[in-house]
């Protein structure tokens, strides 16, 4: 069984056993989290699509780790104007392991 969940403004296709990096969540390592915004649940030929969410469906997961992604460098330059700006950013993430998909 697989599902499409929405968290942090992004959508992820998950199934039990997957390890997924999602936007930073406020949860301790080892804590159980539940994703209530399930857009689609499928099991072979049996597929349920929500409008916008599937009623009664949720995805249970466990927080494995927190971290920060690779540095993204931003460089702005205006030619002939004596303007240049350099900046960097590292986005935080939470790695979760999908335990099960519940579709009632």
N, CA, C and O atoms as a GROMACS GRO file, in nm:
protein
  416
    1UNK      N    1   0.085  -0.118   0.000
    1UNK     CA    2   0.000   0.000   0.000
    1UNK      C    3   0.089   0.123   0.000
    1UNK      O    4   0.188   0.129   0.073
    2UNK      N    5   0.055   0.221  -0.081
    2UNK     CA    6   0.131   0.345  -0.086
    2UNK      C    7   0.036   0.463  -0.070
    2UNK      O    8  -0.086   0.449  -0.083
    3UNK      N    9   0.094   0.580  -0.043
    3UNK     CA   10   0.014   0.699  -0.022
    3UNK      C   11   0.094   0.820  -0.069
    3UNK      O   12   0.216   0.815  -0.081
    4UNK      N   13   0.022   0.928  -0.096
    4UNK     CA   14   0.083   1.057  -0.126
    4UNK      C   15   0.043   1.150  -0.013
    4UNK      O   16  -0.075   1.175   0.010
    5UNK      N   17   0.145   1.202   0.059
    5UNK     CA   18   0.118   1.290   0.172
    5UNK      C   19   0.168   1.431   0.140
    5UNK      O   20   0.251   1.451   0.052
    6UNK      N   21   0.115   1.526   0.214
    6UNK     CA   22   0.157   1.665   0.199
    6UNK      C   23   0.207   1.714   0.333
    6UNK      O   24   0.136   1.706   0.433
    7UNK      N   25   0.329   1.766   0.336
    7UNK     CA   26   0.386   1.825   0.457
    7UNK      C   27   0.491   1.928   0.416
    7UNK      O   28   0.570   1.905   0.325
    8UNK      N   29   0.490   2.039   0.484
    8UNK     CA   30   0.588   2.144   0.454
    8UNK      C   31   0.571   2.205   0.318
    8UNK      O   32   0.667   2.256   0.262
    9UNK      N   33   0.450   2.200   0.261
    9UNK     CA   34   0.426   2.258   0.129
    9UNK      C   35   0.473   2.171   0.015
    9UNK      O   36   0.472   2.214  -0.101
   10UNK      N   37   0.514   2.048   0.044
   10UNK     CA   38   0.560   1.956  -0.060
   10UNK      C   39   0.481   1.826  -0.051
   10UNK      O   40   0.418   1.797   0.050
   11UNK      N   41   0.486   1.749  -0.158
   11UNK     CA   42   0.414   1.621  -0.162
   11UNK      C   43   0.515   1.508  -0.178
   11UNK      O   44   0.613   1.521  -0.251
   12UNK      N   45   0.489   1.397  -0.109
   12UNK     CA   46   0.579   1.282  -0.110
   12UNK      C   47   0.499   1.155  -0.132
   12UNK      O   48   0.393   1.137  -0.072
   13UNK      N   49   0.549   1.066  -0.216
   13UNK     CA   50   0.488   0.934  -0.236
   13UNK      C   51   0.563   0.839  -0.144
   13UNK      O   52   0.684   0.823  -0.156
   14UNK      N   53   0.490   0.776  -0.052
   14UNK     CA   54   0.553   0.693   0.050
   14UNK      C   55   0.485   0.557   0.057
   14UNK      O   56   0.371   0.541   0.015
   15UNK      N   57   0.559   0.460   0.110
   15UNK     CA   58   0.505   0.328   0.140
   15UNK      C   59   0.575   0.279   0.266
   15UNK      O   60   0.682   0.330   0.299
   16UNK      N   61   0.519   0.183   0.337
   16UNK     CA   62   0.582   0.136   0.462
   16UNK      C   63   0.724   0.089   0.439
   16UNK      O   64   0.754   0.015   0.344
   17UNK      N   65   0.813   0.132   0.529
   17UNK     CA   66   0.953   0.097   0.519
   17UNK      C   67   1.040   0.202   0.455
   17UNK      O   68   1.163   0.195   0.465
   18UNK      N   69   0.981   0.302   0.390
   18UNK     CA   70   1.057   0.408   0.324
   18UNK      C   71   1.118   0.502   0.428
   18UNK      O   72   1.062   0.523   0.535
   19UNK      N   73   1.234   0.559   0.394
   19UNK     CA   74   1.295   0.666   0.472
   19UNK      C   75   1.286   0.792   0.386
   19UNK      O   76   1.338   0.796   0.274
   20UNK      N   77   1.221   0.896   0.437
   20UNK     CA   78   1.192   1.016   0.359
   20UNK      C   79   1.245   1.137   0.435
   20UNK      O   80   1.231   1.147   0.556
   21UNK      N   81   1.307   1.230   0.362
   21UNK     CA   82   1.350   1.357   0.420
   21UNK      C   83   1.242   1.461   0.392
   21UNK      O   84   1.216   1.496   0.277
   22UNK      N   85   1.180   1.510   0.500
   22UNK     CA   86   1.075   1.610   0.488
   22UNK      C   87   1.124   1.740   0.551
   22UNK      O   88   1.230   1.743   0.613
   23UNK      N   89   1.045   1.846   0.535
   23UNK     CA   90   1.080   1.973   0.597
   23UNK      C   91   1.087   1.955   0.748
   23UNK      O   92   1.025   1.865   0.804
   24UNK      N   93   1.162   2.041   0.814
   24UNK     CA   94   1.191   2.029   0.956
   24UNK      C   95   1.064   2.022   1.040
   24UNK      O   96   0.978   2.109   1.030
   25UNK      N   97   1.053   1.918   1.124
   25UNK     CA   98   0.941   1.899   1.213
   25UNK      C   99   0.986   1.921   1.357
   25UNK      O  100   1.101   1.894   1.391
   26UNK      N  101   0.895   1.971   1.441
   26UNK     CA  102   0.927   1.990   1.583
   26UNK      C  103   0.892   1.863   1.658
   26UNK      O  104   0.787   1.854   1.723
   27UNK      N  105   0.979   1.765   1.650
   27UNK     CA  106   0.960   1.637   1.718
   27UNK      C  107   1.098   1.582   1.754
   27UNK      O  108   1.194   1.602   1.680
   28UNK      N  109   1.105   1.513   1.866
   28UNK     CA  110   1.231   1.455   1.910
   28UNK      C  111   1.264   1.330   1.827
   28UNK      O  112   1.176   1.268   1.768
   29UNK      N  113   1.393   1.295   1.823
   29UNK     CA  114   1.436   1.175   1.754
   29UNK      C  115   1.378   1.054   1.827
   29UNK      O  116   1.390   1.043   1.949
   30UNK      N  117   1.316   0.965   1.753
   30UNK     CA  118   1.252   0.848   1.810
   30UNK      C  119   1.104   0.867   1.837
   30UNK      O  120   1.034   0.771   1.871
   31UNK      N  121   1.054   0.990   1.822
   31UNK     CA  122   0.912   1.017   1.846
   31UNK      C  123   0.828   0.970   1.728
   31UNK      O  124   0.874   0.965   1.614
   32UNK      N  125   0.704   0.936   1.759
   32UNK     CA  126   0.611   0.895   1.653
   32UNK      C  127   0.537   1.018   1.603
   32UNK      O  128   0.488   1.098   1.682
   33UNK      N  129   0.528   1.032   1.472
   33UNK     CA  130   0.453   1.142   1.411
   33UNK      C  131   0.348   1.082   1.318
   33UNK      O  132   0.361   0.970   1.269
   34UNK      N  133   0.243   1.160   1.296
   34UNK     CA  134   0.134   1.115   1.209
   34UNK      C  135   0.105   1.225   1.108
   34UNK      O  136   0.090   1.341   1.145
   35UNK      N  137   0.098   1.188   0.982
   35UNK     CA  138   0.066   1.282   0.876
   35UNK      C  139  -0.081   1.265   0.840
   35UNK      O  140  -0.121   1.161   0.788
   36UNK      N  141  -0.161   1.368   0.866
   36UNK     CA  142  -0.306   1.362   0.844
   36UNK      C  143  -0.344   1.408   0.703
   36UNK      O  144  -0.451   1.372   0.654
   37UNK      N  145  -0.259   1.485   0.638
   37UNK     CA  146  -0.290   1.536   0.504
   37UNK      C  147  -0.249   1.433   0.399
   37UNK      O  148  -0.141   1.441   0.340
   38UNK      N  149  -0.337   1.337   0.377
   38UNK     CA  150  -0.312   1.230   0.279
   38UNK      C  151  -0.393   1.263   0.154
   38UNK      O  152  -0.516   1.273   0.160
   39UNK      N  153  -0.325   1.280   0.041
   39UNK     CA  154  -0.389   1.318  -0.084
   39UNK      C  155  -0.441   1.199  -0.163
   39UNK      O  156  -0.540   1.209  -0.235
   40UNK      N  157  -0.371   1.084  -0.148
   40UNK     CA  158  -0.410   0.965  -0.223
   40UNK      C  159  -0.364   0.841  -0.148
   40UNK      O  160  -0.256   0.840  -0.088
   41UNK      N  161  -0.445   0.736  -0.153
   41UNK     CA  162  -0.409   0.607  -0.096
   41UNK      C  163  -0.435   0.502  -0.203
   41UNK      O  164  -0.542   0.500  -0.264
   42UNK      N  165  -0.337   0.414  -0.225
   42UNK     CA  166  -0.354   0.314  -0.328
   42UNK      C  167  -0.298   0.179  -0.288
   42UNK      O  168  -0.201   0.170  -0.214
   43UNK      N  169  -0.362   0.073  -0.339
   43UNK     CA  170  -0.316  -0.063  -0.316
   43UNK      C  171  -0.351  -0.143  -0.441
   43UNK      O  172  -0.457  -0.205  -0.449
   44UNK      N  173  -0.262  -0.142  -0.537
   44UNK     CA  174  -0.288  -0.212  -0.663
   44UNK      C  175  -0.396  -0.140  -0.744
   44UNK      O  176  -0.379  -0.024  -0.782
   45UNK      N  177  -0.506  -0.209  -0.769
   45UNK     CA  178  -0.616  -0.152  -0.846
   45UNK      C  179  -0.706  -0.062  -0.763
   45UNK      O  180  -0.778   0.022  -0.817
   46UNK      N  181  -0.702  -0.078  -0.631
   46UNK     CA  182  -0.788  -0.001  -0.542
   46UNK      C  183  -0.718   0.131  -0.507
   46UNK      O  184  -0.625   0.131  -0.426
   47UNK      N  185  -0.761   0.242  -0.566
   47UNK     CA  186  -0.701   0.373  -0.544
   47UNK      C  187  -0.808   0.471  -0.500
   47UNK      O  188  -0.915   0.480  -0.562
   48UNK      N  189  -0.779   0.544  -0.391
   48UNK     CA  190  -0.870   0.648  -0.343
   48UNK      C  191  -0.800   0.781  -0.350
   48UNK      O  192  -0.691   0.798  -0.295
   49UNK      N  193  -0.862   0.876  -0.419
   49UNK     CA  194  -0.807   1.010  -0.433
   49UNK      C  195  -0.895   1.106  -0.355
   49UNK      O  196  -1.018   1.103  -0.369
   50UNK      N  197  -0.835   1.192  -0.274
   50UNK     CA  198  -0.910   1.286  -0.192
   50UNK      C  199  -0.943   1.413  -0.267
   50UNK      O  200  -0.890   1.442  -0.375
   51UNK      N  201  -1.033   1.490  -0.205
   51UNK     CA  202  -1.070   1.619  -0.263
   51UNK      C  203  -1.078   1.723  -0.153
   51UNK      O  204  -1.191   1.753  -0.113
   52UNK      N  205  -0.974   1.780  -0.101
   52UNK     CA  206  -0.834   1.756  -0.136
   52UNK      C  207  -0.770   1.641  -0.059
   52UNK      O  208  -0.668   1.588  -0.104
   53UNK      N  209  -0.827   1.600   0.058
   53UNK     CA  210  -0.765   1.496   0.138
   53UNK      C  211  -0.857   1.375   0.150
   53UNK      O  212  -0.979   1.389   0.142
   54UNK      N  213  -0.798   1.257   0.168
   54UNK     CA  214  -0.875   1.135   0.187
   54UNK      C  215  -0.924   1.132   0.332
   54UNK      O  216  -0.844   1.140   0.425
   55UNK      N  217  -1.056   1.119   0.350
   55UNK     CA  218  -1.114   1.121   0.484
   55UNK      C  219  -1.076   0.994   0.560
   55UNK      O  220  -1.089   0.884   0.508
   56UNK      N  221  -1.027   1.011   0.683
   56UNK     CA  222  -0.995   0.898   0.769
   56UNK      C  223  -0.862   0.833   0.741
   56UNK      O  224  -0.829   0.733   0.806
   57UNK      N  225  -0.785   0.883   0.648
   57UNK     CA  226  -0.655   0.823   0.616
   57UNK      C  227  -0.543   0.899   0.687
   57UNK      O  228  -0.550   1.020   0.704
   58UNK      N  229  -0.441   0.824   0.728
   58UNK     CA  230  -0.324   0.887   0.786
   58UNK      C  231  -0.203   0.797   0.765
   58UNK      O  232  -0.216   0.677   0.737
   59UNK      N  233  -0.086   0.856   0.778
   59UNK     CA  234   0.039   0.784   0.764
   59UNK      C  235   0.116   0.800   0.894
   59UNK      O  236   0.142   0.913   0.937
   60UNK      N  237   0.153   0.690   0.956
   60UNK     CA  238   0.229   0.692   1.081
   60UNK      C  239   0.377   0.673   1.050
   60UNK      O  240   0.414   0.590   0.967
   61UNK      N  241   0.461   0.751   1.118
   61UNK     CA  242   0.604   0.746   1.094
   61UNK      C  243   0.680   0.767   1.225
   61UNK      O  244   0.622   0.808   1.326
   62UNK      N  245   0.809   0.738   1.220
   62UNK     CA  246   0.899   0.758   1.334
   62UNK      C  247   1.012   0.848   1.290
   62UNK      O  248   1.069   0.830   1.183
   63UNK      N  249   1.046   0.947   1.375
   63UNK     CA  250   1.155   1.039   1.343
   63UNK      C  251   1.288   0.967   1.364
   63UNK      O  252   1.315   0.914   1.471
   64UNK      N  253   1.370   0.966   1.260
   64UNK     CA  254   1.500   0.898   1.264
   64UNK      C  255   1.611   0.997   1.299
   64UNK      O  256   1.696   0.968   1.383
   65UNK      N  257   1.611   1.114   1.234
   65UNK     CA  258   1.720   1.211   1.255
   65UNK      C  259   1.677   1.348   1.207
   65UNK      O  260   1.581   1.363   1.131
   66UNK      N  261   1.749   1.448   1.254
   66UNK     CA  262   1.737   1.585   1.205
   66UNK      C  263   1.870   1.622   1.141
   66UNK      O  264   1.974   1.568   1.179
   67UNK      N  265   1.868   1.713   1.047
   67UNK     CA  266   1.992   1.754   0.983
   67UNK      C  267   1.973   1.878   0.900
   67UNK      O  268   1.866   1.939   0.897
   68UNK      N  269   2.081   1.914   0.831
   68UNK     CA  270   2.076   2.029   0.742
   68UNK      C  271   2.131   1.986   0.607
   68UNK      O  272   2.227   1.910   0.599
   69UNK      N  273   2.068   2.034   0.502
   69UNK     CA  274   2.107   1.997   0.366
   69UNK      C  275   2.234   2.065   0.322
   69UNK      O  276   2.298   2.137   0.398
   70UNK      N  277   2.271   2.042   0.198
   70UNK     CA  278   2.389   2.103   0.140
   70UNK      C  279   2.370   2.253   0.127
   70UNK      O  280   2.258   2.302   0.116
   71UNK      N  281   2.481   2.325   0.129
   71UNK     CA  282   2.475   2.470   0.118
   71UNK      C  283   2.438   2.512  -0.025
   71UNK      O  284   2.494   2.462  -0.122
   72UNK      N  285   2.344   2.603  -0.033
   72UNK     CA  286   2.305   2.662  -0.160
   72UNK      C  287   2.365   2.801  -0.163
   72UNK      O  288   2.339   2.882  -0.074
   73UNK      N  289   2.443   2.830  -0.264
   73UNK     CA  290   2.508   2.961  -0.274
   73UNK      C  291   2.424   3.053  -0.362
   73UNK      O  292   2.380   3.015  -0.471
   74UNK      N  293   2.405   3.175  -0.313
   74UNK     CA  294   2.331   3.276  -0.387
   74UNK      C  295   2.428   3.389  -0.419
   74UNK      O  296   2.494   3.441  -0.329
   75UNK      N  297   2.438   3.425  -0.546
   75UNK     CA  298   2.527   3.533  -0.586
   75UNK      C  299   2.450   3.626  -0.678
   75UNK      O  300   2.401   3.584  -0.783
   76UNK      N  301   2.440   3.752  -0.639
   76UNK     CA  302   2.370   3.851  -0.719
   76UNK      C  303   2.472   3.952  -0.769
   76UNK      O  304   2.561   3.994  -0.696
   77UNK      N  305   2.458   3.991  -0.896
   77UNK     CA  306   2.552   4.084  -0.957
   77UNK      C  307   2.477   4.176  -1.052
   77UNK      O  308   2.399   4.130  -1.135
   78UNK      N  309   2.500   4.303  -1.040
   78UNK     CA  310   2.449   4.402  -1.137
   78UNK      C  311   2.570   4.455  -1.212
   78UNK      O  312   2.656   4.524  -1.157
   79UNK      N  313   2.575   4.422  -1.338
   79UNK     CA  314   2.692   4.460  -1.414
   79UNK      C  315   2.699   4.612  -1.431
   79UNK      O  316   2.598   4.680  -1.448
   80UNK      N  317   2.819   4.662  -1.425
   80UNK     CA  318   2.852   4.805  -1.442
   80UNK      C  319   2.792   4.893  -1.334
   80UNK      O  320   2.796   5.016  -1.348
   81UNK      N  321   2.736   4.838  -1.226
   81UNK     CA  322   2.674   4.918  -1.120
   81UNK      C  323   2.750   4.908  -0.988
   81UNK      O  324   2.710   4.968  -0.888
   82UNK      N  325   2.859   4.833  -0.987
   82UNK     CA  326   2.942   4.815  -0.868
   82UNK      C  327   2.859   4.756  -0.754
   82UNK      O  328   2.867   4.801  -0.640
   83UNK      N  329   2.779   4.653  -0.789
   83UNK     CA  330   2.696   4.586  -0.688
   83UNK      C  331   2.712   4.436  -0.702
   83UNK      O  332   2.689   4.379  -0.809
   84UNK      N  333   2.752   4.373  -0.595
   84UNK     CA  334   2.751   4.228  -0.591
   84UNK      C  335   2.726   4.184  -0.447
   84UNK      O  336   2.773   4.246  -0.352
   85UNK      N  337   2.651   4.075  -0.435
   85UNK     CA  338   2.612   4.025  -0.303
   85UNK      C  339   2.625   3.874  -0.305
   85UNK      O  340   2.578   3.808  -0.398
   86UNK      N  341   2.687   3.818  -0.202
   86UNK     CA  342   2.704   3.674  -0.190
   86UNK      C  343   2.637   3.629  -0.061
   86UNK      O  344   2.651   3.693   0.043
   87UNK      N  345   2.564   3.519  -0.069
   87UNK     CA  346   2.489   3.470   0.045
   87UNK      C  347   2.482   3.318   0.035
   87UNK      O  348   2.493   3.262  -0.074
   88UNK      N  349   2.462   3.251   0.148
   88UNK     CA  350   2.448   3.107   0.149
   88UNK      C  351   2.332   3.066   0.239
   88UNK      O  352   2.290   3.142   0.327
   89UNK      N  353   2.281   2.944   0.217
   89UNK     CA  354   2.168   2.895   0.296
   89UNK      C  355   2.174   2.744   0.306
   89UNK      O  356   2.206   2.675   0.209
   90UNK      N  357   2.143   2.691   0.426
   90UNK     CA  358   2.132   2.547   0.446
   90UNK      C  359   1.994   2.519   0.505
   90UNK      O  360   1.963   2.566   0.614
   91UNK      N  361   1.913   2.445   0.432
   91UNK     CA  362   1.778   2.414   0.475
   91UNK      C  363   1.777   2.296   0.570
   91UNK      O  364   1.844   2.195   0.545
   92UNK      N  365   1.703   2.308   0.678
   92UNK     CA  366   1.691   2.199   0.773
   92UNK      C  367   1.593   2.093   0.726
   92UNK      O  368   1.498   2.124   0.653
   93UNK      N  369   1.615   1.969   0.766
   93UNK     CA  370   1.524   1.860   0.729
   93UNK      C  371   1.509   1.764   0.845
   93UNK      O  372   1.589   1.763   0.938
   94UNK      N  373   1.404   1.683   0.838
   94UNK     CA  374   1.380   1.576   0.932
   94UNK      C  375   1.367   1.447   0.852
   94UNK      O  376   1.289   1.441   0.757
   95UNK      N  377   1.443   1.347   0.889
   95UNK     CA  378   1.433   1.217   0.822
   95UNK      C  379   1.338   1.129   0.902
   95UNK      O  380   1.358   1.107   1.021
   96UNK      N  381   1.234   1.079   0.835
   96UNK     CA  382   1.135   0.995   0.901
   96UNK      C  383   1.131   0.859   0.831
   96UNK      O  384   1.155   0.848   0.711
   97UNK      N  385   1.098   0.755   0.910
   97UNK     CA  386   1.076   0.621   0.856
   97UNK      C  387   0.929   0.592   0.861
   97UNK      O  388   0.867   0.604   0.967
   98UNK      N  389   0.870   0.556   0.747
   98UNK     CA  390   0.727   0.530   0.738
   98UNK      C  391   0.697   0.394   0.798
   98UNK      O  392   0.752   0.292   0.755
   99UNK      N  393   0.610   0.392   0.900
   99UNK     CA  394   0.575   0.267   0.966
   99UNK      C  395   0.455   0.199   0.900
   99UNK      O  396   0.463   0.082   0.865
  100UNK      N  397   0.346   0.272   0.882
  100UNK     CA  398   0.231   0.212   0.816
  100UNK      C  399   0.140   0.320   0.758
  100UNK      O  400   0.144   0.437   0.796
  101UNK      N  401   0.057   0.276   0.663
  101UNK     CA  402  -0.041   0.362   0.598
  101UNK      C  403  -0.178   0.310   0.641
  101UNK      O  404  -0.213   0.195   0.619
  102UNK      N  405  -0.255   0.399   0.704
  102UNK     CA  406  -0.388   0.362   0.756
  102UNK      C  407  -0.492   0.428   0.667
  102UNK      O  408  -0.497   0.550   0.656
  103UNK      N  409  -0.575   0.345   0.603
  103UNK     CA  410  -0.684   0.396   0.519
  103UNK      C  411  -0.813   0.329   0.568
  103UNK      O  412  -0.842   0.215   0.534
  104UNK      N  413  -0.889   0.404   0.648
  104UNK     CA  414  -1.011   0.344   0.704
  104UNK      C  415  -1.127   0.356   0.609
  104UNK      O  416  -1.237   0.311   0.641
   0.00000   0.00000   0.00000
